[in-house]
Amino acid sequence: MAVAAQAAGGVYALPLDKIDVSNPDLYQNDTIEAYFKRLRAEDPVHYCAESAYGPYWSITKYDDIMHVDTNHQIFSSEAGLGGIVIDDSLQNGGGEEGGISFSNFISMDPPRHDEQRKTVSPIVAPSNLAKLEGTIRERVCRVLDNLPVGEDFNWVDRVSIELTTQMLATLFDFPFEERRKLTRWSDVATAAPGSGIVDSWEQRTQELMECAVYFQNLWNERVNSNEPGSDLITMLAHSPATRNMPPQEFLGNILLLIVGGNDTTRNSMTGGVLAFHKNPGEFAKLQANHALVDSAVPEIIRWQTPLPHMRRTALSDTELGGKTIRKGDKVVMWYLSGNRDETAIERPDDFIIDRPRPRQHLSFGFGIHRCVGNRLAELQLRILWEEILKRFSRIEVLAEPERVRSNFVRGYAALPVRVHV
């Protein structure tokens, strides 16, 4: 709390035009919210002329974010214009010779976006989720039953990473014993040097090339299979929209599906534990009425906001919030800020598991790029909390979490806990 109070004081000492909410230290230190609060109140469409990522616009209010997210005709996701993250170097491999660049369907505009997205969406259709539910529950039970009751352990590693990586291995039909490779590739794909995950762009390129080669081998096996499976690689290999992708698009779509299936769910599984620890009254409410799991899950996802931002590029001059955004400008939607917007969500800073409209949040995005796996993420979280309630009286958080240094993934490297029956 002292750090947050210091941050709140510091942000009001800054001239408005010097506020830079892209600084990853603000996310690692969990001091970003004071900056967003000031921008929402004083300059909700904010221009930052100087940052580590060049000049950019910050869109910080719920309705303005919805406007940008649902107007792809004006605000483009195209990789060639910069893609979907504020850090261009994640898209172009640092811009260095020998770096690795890639594109994927989330960094495309229609019609190519729609064709490629349609290829993979059957894996999260309601009928397939119904088939997956038993597998998810069985794995959740096994992981929870193997936790050391009354002993200290890292929730991120033992629960969040393990469960999401098992799910990813199933979706890709990936060799199960090597599933932790998927976690590593997900971390590397969203990391720049200085994040604590990779030391250089060369290292990042090398590891992502290993990912490309591994998946190319799986692709080659499945594209010629007489009995096509229903996994993501087979879907991509057999669809006319994706079977002839160039190498950078192939790798880009694989990484998109890994990150999309990993980071959001993984960090919400940890964020939920932290939220209930900070709000014991809400956990007591959940223990008294297990049916509240259904509304607790979207509230966890809102409170956590696993991906703080998505970026767009203006295709033409346009007005927003009384400001003129020029063609070619970088426009960043801060979902984390929109999910704390007092004018759109009642008591947005509070964690309330029985909100009347719990799905009123921006964590999955809106419009054509709304998260394709949102129902799968909710299903995994719902089952996890249903099974936690059957086993544990509480999950004791022993220290502050170790947070990831990133403005794109609001993640945790470690959360020390002890479970009590």
N, C-alpha and C positions, 0 to 999 in steps of 0.2 A: 504493500500500500504506500509506503514511503517513496518508493521509486515513481509510482504513478502520480503521487501528489507533486513531486519535484518536476515531473514531465509536464503536468498541467500548468504549473507556474512558469516553466520555461517557454512553453508554446505561446503564451500571451505576451512574453517579452520580445518575441520575434516580430519583425515587420511581416505583414501578410504575404508579400511577394517573395519572402525568403523561406516560406514553409515548403518543405520537400518531403512528402509522405511516401516517397519511393525508397527511402533509406532503409535497408534491411535490418539495421541495428534496432530500429524502432519496433520491429516485429519480434526479434529475438529477445529483446528486453521487455516485451509486452507493454510498451508505453505509447503505442500508436493512437489509442482511442482519443486522447486529449487533443491531438492534432486534427483528427477528423471532426470532432465536436466543434472546434473553432471554425473549420472550413464550412461545415453545414450551416452554422449560424451567420457567418460573415461573408463567405465567398464560395457558394456551393458549386459553381463552375469556375475552377481555379486554374490559372496558368502558372506553371513553374518554368521559368526561362532557363535555369541551370540545374542539372542533376547529373548523376553518373550515367544516365541513359539518354541525355539530351533533353530538349524542351518537351513538355507534355501538358495536356489538360487533365485535371482531376474532376471526375463527376462523382459527387459524394452523397446526393440525396436520392431516396428511393424512386420517386417518379421520374427524375431525370435519367437515372440508370436504366429504368424500363424503356424510356424513349430511345436511348442509344441502342440497347440490346435488341429491340424489336424493329429497328429501321436499318436493315442490312443494305438497303439501296443507297444510303448516305454514309453509313459507317461500316467499312469493309474489314473482313478478317483475313484477306488474302496474304499468304506467306510472302509473296513478292513485294508487298507493301510494308511488311514488317510482322505480320501474323498477329498472335493473340496475347503476347506478353510484352511488358514494358521494356524488357531487356532484349534488344535486337540480337545480341550476341548469342543468346540461347537458340535462336533460329538459324544463325549463320555460322555457328561454331567459333565465335570470337572474332570473326572476320579475318582470321589469320590463314596464311597459306597452309593447306593440309588440314584445315578445320573441317568439321562435318556440318552440312546444312540439310534440312529436311522440311517437307510439308506434309500435311495430313488433312482429313476432311473438316476438322474444326477450323483450320486456317485456309478455308476455301469459301467462296460465295456460291450461290446457286448458279447453274444447275448441277455442277460437279459435286458440290457438298451434299445435295439431296440424294444423288445416285449412290454415293459411297456410304453415306450414313444408313441408307435403306438396306445395304448389304449386311451390316452387322446387327441391326436392330432386332431381328428375330430371336437372338440369344437372350434378350431381356423381355420378350413377350410374356404376357400373363401365364400362358400355358407352360412355358419353359420355367418360369419362376416357381410355379406349383411343383414341377418335377424336382427343382433344386432344393426346395425347402427342407425335405427330409435329410438330404446330405449336409446342408448347412447346420441343422440342429444337432445331428450326430457329431459333427466336428466341434461345435461349440461345447457340447457336453464333455467331450473327451479332453479338450483343452482346459476347461474349468475344473474338471475332476482331478487333473494332474497338477493343479496349483498347490504350492506348499502353504497350507493354512497356518497362520501365526508367524510366518517367516517373511523376511524382506525379499522382494524381487522387483524386477523392472516390468511393469505392465505393458509398456510399448513392445518389448521384445517377446514376452511370453504369450501375450494375448493378441494385441492389435496387429502386429506384423504377421504372426503365425496364422491367424484366421484369414486375413485378407490375401496372404500369399497362397494359402491352400485354395481359396476361391479362384484366384487368377490361374493357378495351375489347372484347375478343372475347366475354366472357360476356354483356355488355349489347348487343352489336352497336352499339357507340358509335362515332361518327366518329373514326377512328384518329388523324387529324392533330390532334385536339383532346383527346387522351387525358390530358394532364397536368392538365386540369380535374378529373379524377377524383381525382388525388392531392391537389390543393388542397382539394376538398370533403371528402375523408376526414380531412385534418388539421384543418379547421375544425370538423367535426362533433364531434370529441372534445376541442376546445380551449376553455378559458375565458380571459377577459382576464387578462394576466399570464403567459401561457404562452409568449409570444414569437411566437405565430401570429396571434392577433387582438388588437386594442387595446381593443375594447369589445363589449358585447352587441349593440349596434346594428350594428356591422360584421359580426359573426357572423350575425345575422339576415338582413342584406342579401345576404351571399354564399350562405347556404343557400336563400334565396328564389330566387336566380338558378339554383341547382341544381334546385329544384322546377319552375321554368318550363321549363328545358331538357329535363328528363325528361318533363314533361307533353306537350311537343311530340312527343317520340319515341313516347310512349304513344298519342297521338292518331293518329299515322301507322300504328301497328301494330294498334290495336284494330279498325280498319276494313279491314285488309289481307285481300285474297282468298287470299293464300298465307302463312299464319302461319309465322314462323320458330321457331327453338328457343332463342332468347335469353331472358334473365331478364325483360325488360320484356314481351315477348310472352306468356310464361308467366303473369305477373301479370295482364295485360290480358284474358286469355281464361279464367281460372279463376273459377268461381262464388264461391270463397272470398275473392277479392281484386279482382275487377273493379269493384266499387262502393265501394272504400275512400274514407273522407272524406280531405280534403287532408292533415291532419297524419299520418294513417296511411300514406298514399301516400308522402309524403316520408320518414317514419320507416323504412319498409321499404327504400326505395331507399338511404338512408344506411347502414342496417344491412348491406346486401349490399355496398356500397362499402367500408365499414370492415372488414367480415369478410373480404372478398377481398383487402384491401390490407395492413392493419397487421400481421397475424400473419405472413404470408409475407415481407413486405418486411423486417421487423425481424429475423426469423430468418435471412434471407439475409445480413444484416450481422453478426448475433450469431454465426453459424457461423464467419465469417472471424476474428472476435475470439477466439472460443474456441480455435480451432486455433493462433492466434498465441500465446496464453497457455500453450498445451499442445502444444509442438512434437513431443513424443513421440507424441501421439495422431495428429498429421498424418503422421508417419513410419510409424505403424502402418497408416494408411489408404493411403498410397502403396504399401506392401508388399503390401496385400491390398485391392483395389478393391471386393471383395464386401462389405466392412464399411460401405459407403455405406448399405446397408439399415438397419443399426442405428445408424449415426452420425446419420441424419436425425432420428429421434425424440429422440435424446440432445441434439442441438442445440436442438430445440423445448423440451425440459425445461429445459435450462441457461439458455436465453433467457427463457422464460415471457413471451411477447409482451404478454399482458394480465395485469398483476399481480393484479387483483381482479375479482370480480363481487359485486353487492350483492343482497340479498333483504330483504323486510319480513315480520316474524312475523305470522301470521294469528291466533294464539292464544298464550296463555302456554305456555311449553315449557321443559324442562330440557335443558341440554347442559353437559357437563364440570363438573357440580356447581353450575352457575349457573342462575338463573331468568331467562329471556329473556321479556319482557312483550309482549303483543299490541301491534303498532304499532312495535316497536323496529326500528331499522336494523341489519341483520346483514351483515357484510362477510366474504366468503370470500377470504382472501389466497392465491391459487394460487401466487404466488412463494414464499411461506413453506412451503406444503405440499410443493412440489417440492424443498425443502431439509430435509425432516423426517427426522432421523436414525433415528427409530423405524420408518419405513416404507420408506426407500430407503437402501441401503448406500452409504456414502461420498458423501452427496448433494452436498457442496460441490465434489466433483471431477468433471471432464469426462472421461467414460470411454466411448469409442465402441463398445466391444464388451461392453456390459452384457448379462447373461443375459436380463433383461426390460426392454428399452429403452422399451417403450410404457407402462411403469408411471409415468405422470406425469399432472398435472392441467391441463396447458396448454390442452387443448380442452374442459375442463369434463366433467361427467358428468350422467347422467339425461336428461330430455327436452330440455334445452337444449344438449346436447353439440354442439360445432361441426359444422355441416352440411357444411362444406367441408374437413374435416380431411384426407381422402385426397387432395384436389387440392393442398393445401398441401404434403403430403409428396411428392407426385409432382413438383411444381416444384422442391423442394429436392433431391430425388434426382437429377434430370436436371442441375441446376446443378453439383452436386459431381462427377457422372460426367464432365461436360465440362471442369470445372476440372482434374481429374486428368490428362486427355488433353493439356492445353496447358501447364500451369504447374508449375514445380518448387516454388514457394512464393508466397504472397501476403504481402508484407512490410507490416506495419502501422507507420506512421511516427510516430504520436502517439496519445494517448488520444482516444477518440471524443467527439464533441459529442452529448450526450444530450438528449432531449426532457424538458421540465419537466412531468411528468404522473404521477399515480399510477394511471392507467387504461391508458395505452399505454407499455410499456417500449421506447422507441424511440430511434432515432439520427437526428440531423440531418446528421451528417457523420462519415466515417471515412477519413482520408487513408492511401492505400496505394500500393504499387508492386508490379507483378507481374513475376515472373522466369520465363523459360522453362527 
